[in-house]
Amino acid sequence: MTLTQADDFLTESEVLHDALSGLSDADLRTQTQFKGWTIEDVLVHLHFWNTGADLSASDEAAFMARMGGAMASLKATGSLRSYENETIPERGADLRDHWIETARDIAARWRDMDPKARLPWVGPSMSARSSMTARQMETWAHGFEVFDLLGKVRADSDRIKNIVILGVNTFGWSHQVHSLQVPDAMPKLTLTAPSGDTWEFGDEGGNSITGPATDFAAVVTQTRAFADTALTATGEVAQTWMANAQCFAGPPETPPAPGSRHKQEA
């Protein structure tokens, strides 16, 4: 059985790498619209967690040591940024090259991994399939601020279905992390894939969300405000979900304000 999500993660990484090719070290230090992070900060973050996921499958002791350091830094400073920067020393073009070379190596090895293999993580363990989906999701989500900064539009494909499914699976979590009661039923989703196919999830029940699958993925990864998408949410449950959607772990995060995340002029 092939772990196809490893190929999707690699494709996502290659798409981002292509956008970054030719940028100077000074360009890589340009700030994005995401919390003042630079492109270099994005690459440090992606490389830190890509290699962390790889350690979870190859060296559990090393993985636990890294996560222990990360949690200690988070407790002491309220942020993981300093620890990520200490752990990943490369900068500029060297960082860009090491990040993509490592992503290629990880994908090549994980492709043959049992998708159901349980791997340690921060909190509960997760399957190899879920771990690779999370790596694709983070690459896609943080790639958003890079494409926005460069004034480019990313050409998505149906590989984003992995991210859409992650958003569906975290319907309950999105409520729990924001201290909201989890509704009995998820709204009916009718999404148009990049290929033009229709993806449907959930049950008919008076609440519904319709529109582009890419926009849904952008909302659940908090890379776009719901108001800045072509999605339509009908019903209180659907509207509350889209106002609080969060498909990633960690403390509750506030979605971007309308108009705050957008493609800039090239």
C-alpha positions as CSV (number, residue, x, y, z in Angstrom):
1,M,0.0,0.0,0.0
2,T,1.4,3.4,-1.0
3,L,1.2,6.4,1.2
4,T,-0.1,8.8,-1.6
5,Q,-0.1,11.7,0.8
6,A,3.7,11.7,0.7
7,D,3.5,12.5,-3.0
8,D,1.0,15.2,-2.4
9,F,3.2,16.7,0.3
10,L,6.2,16.7,-2.1
11,T,4.2,18.3,-4.9
12,E,3.1,21.0,-2.5
13,S,6.7,21.6,-1.5
14,E,7.9,21.7,-5.1
15,V,5.2,24.2,-6.1
16,L,6.4,26.5,-3.3
17,H,10.0,25.9,-4.1
18,D,9.4,26.9,-7.8
19,A,7.8,30.2,-6.6
20,L,10.9,30.9,-4.4
21,S,13.5,30.0,-7.1
22,G,15.6,33.0,-8.1
23,L,14.9,35.0,-4.9
24,S,17.9,36.6,-3.2
25,D,18.7,36.2,0.4
26,A,17.4,39.8,0.9
27,D,14.2,38.8,-0.8
28,L,13.8,35.8,1.5
29,R,13.9,38.2,4.5
30,T,10.9,40.2,3.2
31,Q,7.9,40.3,5.6
32,T,4.6,38.6,4.7
33,Q,1.1,39.4,5.8
34,F,1.2,36.6,8.4
35,K,2.2,37.9,11.8
36,G,5.1,39.7,10.3
37,W,6.9,36.5,9.4
38,T,9.5,36.7,6.6
39,I,9.7,34.1,3.9
40,E,12.8,32.8,5.7
41,D,10.7,32.4,8.9
42,V,8.2,30.4,6.9
43,L,10.9,28.0,5.7
44,V,12.4,27.6,9.1
45,H,9.0,26.7,10.5
46,L,8.3,24.2,7.7
47,H,11.7,22.6,7.9
48,F,11.5,22.3,11.7
49,W,8.2,20.4,11.6
50,N,9.0,18.4,8.5
51,T,12.1,17.1,10.2
52,G,10.2,16.7,13.4
53,A,7.6,14.5,11.7
54,D,10.4,12.4,10.1
55,L,12.0,11.9,13.5
56,S,8.7,10.6,14.9
57,A,9.0,7.7,12.5
58,S,12.8,7.1,12.7
59,D,14.0,8.1,16.1
60,E,11.4,8.5,18.8
61,A,13.9,9.4,21.5
62,A,15.3,12.3,19.4
63,F,11.7,13.3,18.5
64,M,10.7,13.5,22.2
65,A,13.8,15.5,23.0
66,R,13.0,18.0,20.3
67,M,9.4,18.3,21.4
68,G,10.5,18.7,25.1
69,G,12.6,21.6,24.1
70,A,9.8,23.1,22.0
71,M,7.3,22.8,24.8
72,A,9.8,24.3,27.3
73,S,10.4,27.3,25.0
74,L,6.6,27.7,24.5
75,K,6.1,27.8,28.3
76,A,8.9,30.2,28.9
77,T,8.4,32.6,26.0
78,G,4.9,32.0,24.7
79,S,6.3,31.2,21.3
80,L,8.1,28.4,19.4
81,R,9.9,30.9,17.2
82,S,13.2,31.1,19.1
83,Y,13.5,27.4,19.5
84,E,12.7,26.8,15.8
85,N,15.4,29.3,14.9
86,E,18.0,27.7,17.2
87,T,17.2,24.2,15.9
88,I,17.4,25.2,12.2
89,P,20.6,27.2,11.7
90,E,20.6,27.6,7.9
91,R,19.5,30.9,6.4
92,G,18.9,32.3,2.9
93,A,19.5,30.2,-0.1
94,D,21.1,27.5,2.0
95,L,17.9,27.1,4.0
96,R,15.8,27.0,0.9
97,D,18.0,24.3,-0.6
98,H,18.1,22.2,2.5
99,W,14.4,22.5,3.1
100,I,13.4,21.2,-0.4
101,E,16.2,18.5,-0.5
102,T,14.9,17.2,2.9
103,A,11.3,17.2,1.7
104,R,12.3,15.2,-1.3
105,D,14.1,12.7,0.9
106,I,11.2,12.4,3.4
107,A,8.7,11.9,0.6
108,A,10.7,9.2,-1.1
109,R,11.0,7.2,2.2
110,W,7.5,7.8,3.5
111,R,5.9,6.7,0.3
112,D,6.4,3.1,1.3
113,M,5.3,3.5,4.9
114,D,2.2,1.8,6.2
115,P,-0.5,4.6,6.1
116,K,-1.9,3.3,9.4
117,A,1.4,3.1,11.3
118,R,1.0,5.0,14.6
119,L,3.6,7.7,15.3
120,P,4.2,9.8,18.4
121,W,3.3,13.5,18.2
122,V,2.6,16.5,20.4
123,G,-0.4,15.1,22.4
124,P,-2.0,12.0,21.0
125,S,-0.2,9.8,18.4
126,M,-1.3,10.0,14.8
127,S,-1.2,7.8,11.7
128,A,1.4,8.1,9.1
129,R,-1.3,9.2,6.7
130,S,-2.4,12.0,9.1
131,S,1.1,13.1,9.7
132,M,1.9,13.5,6.0
133,T,-1.5,15.3,5.5
134,A,-0.5,17.7,8.2
135,R,2.8,18.4,6.5
136,Q,1.0,19.0,3.2
137,M,-1.5,21.3,4.9
138,E,1.2,23.4,6.6
139,T,3.1,23.7,3.4
140,W,0.0,24.8,1.5
141,A,-1.2,27.1,4.3
142,H,2.1,28.9,4.8
143,G,2.7,29.0,1.1
144,F,-0.3,31.3,0.9
145,E,1.5,34.2,2.5
146,V,4.5,33.6,0.2
147,F,2.3,33.6,-2.9
148,D,0.4,36.7,-1.7
149,L,3.7,38.5,-1.1
150,L,5.0,37.7,-4.5
151,G,1.8,38.7,-6.2
152,K,1.3,35.2,-7.6
153,V,-1.7,32.9,-7.8
154,R,-1.0,29.3,-7.0
155,A,-2.4,26.7,-9.4
156,D,-4.1,24.3,-7.1
157,S,-5.0,20.7,-8.0
158,D,-7.3,18.1,-6.5
159,R,-4.5,17.2,-4.1
160,I,-6.1,19.8,-1.8
161,K,-8.8,17.2,-1.0
162,N,-6.5,16.0,1.8
163,I,-6.7,19.5,3.3
164,V,-10.5,19.6,2.8
165,I,-10.9,16.3,4.5
166,L,-8.7,17.5,7.4
167,G,-11.0,20.5,7.7
168,V,-14.1,18.2,7.8
169,N,-12.5,15.9,10.4
170,T,-11.7,18.9,12.7
171,F,-15.3,20.2,12.7
172,G,-15.6,19.2,16.4
173,W,-12.1,20.4,17.3
174,S,-12.8,23.8,15.8
175,H,-15.6,24.2,18.3
176,Q,-13.8,22.6,21.3
177,V,-10.6,24.7,20.9
178,H,-12.7,27.9,21.0
179,S,-14.8,26.7,24.0
180,L,-17.9,26.3,21.9
181,Q,-20.5,23.5,22.2
182,V,-20.0,20.9,19.4
183,P,-23.2,20.7,17.3
184,D,-24.9,17.4,16.8
185,A,-24.4,17.4,13.0
186,M,-21.9,19.0,10.6
187,P,-23.4,21.2,7.9
188,K,-23.8,19.8,4.4
189,L,-20.7,20.7,2.3
190,T,-20.9,21.0,-1.5
191,L,-17.6,22.1,-2.8
192,T,-16.2,22.5,-6.3
193,A,-12.8,21.0,-6.7
194,P,-10.1,22.6,-8.8
195,S,-10.8,20.0,-11.5
196,G,-14.5,20.9,-11.6
197,D,-15.6,17.8,-9.7
198,T,-18.1,18.2,-6.9
199,W,-17.1,17.0,-3.4
200,E,-19.8,16.5,-0.8
201,F,-19.6,15.9,2.9
202,G,-22.1,15.9,5.8
203,D,-25.8,15.4,5.8
204,E,-28.8,17.5,4.8
205,G,-30.1,19.3,7.9
206,G,-30.8,22.9,7.3
207,N,-27.2,24.1,7.5
208,S,-25.0,24.1,4.4
209,I,-21.7,25.5,3.0
210,T,-21.2,25.8,-0.8
211,G,-18.4,27.2,-3.0
212,P,-14.9,26.5,-4.1
213,A,-12.9,23.7,-2.3
214,T,-9.9,26.0,-2.3
215,D,-11.7,28.6,-0.4
216,F,-12.9,26.1,2.1
217,A,-9.4,24.9,2.6
218,A,-8.2,28.5,3.0
219,V,-10.8,29.2,5.7
220,V,-10.1,26.0,7.8
221,T,-6.3,26.8,7.6
222,Q,-7.0,30.4,8.5
223,T,-5.3,31.8,5.5
224,R,-8.3,33.8,4.3
225,A,-11.2,35.5,6.1
226,F,-14.5,33.8,5.3
227,A,-15.8,37.2,4.1
228,D,-13.0,37.3,1.5
229,T,-14.0,34.0,-0.1
230,A,-16.8,32.9,-2.5
231,L,-18.2,30.5,0.1
232,T,-21.8,30.7,1.1
233,A,-22.8,29.5,4.6
234,T,-26.4,29.0,5.4
235,G,-27.6,28.5,9.0
236,E,-26.2,29.3,12.4
237,V,-24.1,26.2,12.7
238,A,-22.4,26.7,9.3
239,Q,-21.8,30.4,10.0
240,T,-20.3,29.7,13.5
241,W,-18.0,27.0,12.1
242,M,-16.7,29.2,9.4
243,A,-16.1,32.0,11.9
244,N,-14.0,29.7,14.1
245,A,-12.6,27.0,11.8
246,Q,-9.2,25.7,12.8
247,C,-7.9,22.5,11.3
248,F,-4.5,22.6,13.1
249,A,-3.5,21.8,16.6
250,G,-2.5,24.2,19.3
251,P,-4.2,27.0,21.2
252,P,-7.2,28.8,19.7
253,E,-6.2,31.1,16.9
254,T,-8.2,34.1,15.6
255,P,-8.9,33.9,11.8
256,P,-7.6,36.8,9.8
257,A,-9.7,40.0,9.6
258,P,-11.5,40.6,6.3
259,G,-9.2,42.2,3.8
260,S,-6.0,41.5,5.9
261,R,-4.8,38.6,3.7
262,H,-4.7,39.2,0.0
263,K,-2.6,38.9,-3.1
264,Q,-0.3,41.9,-3.3
265,E,0.9,43.7,-6.5
266,A,3.9,41.8,-7.9
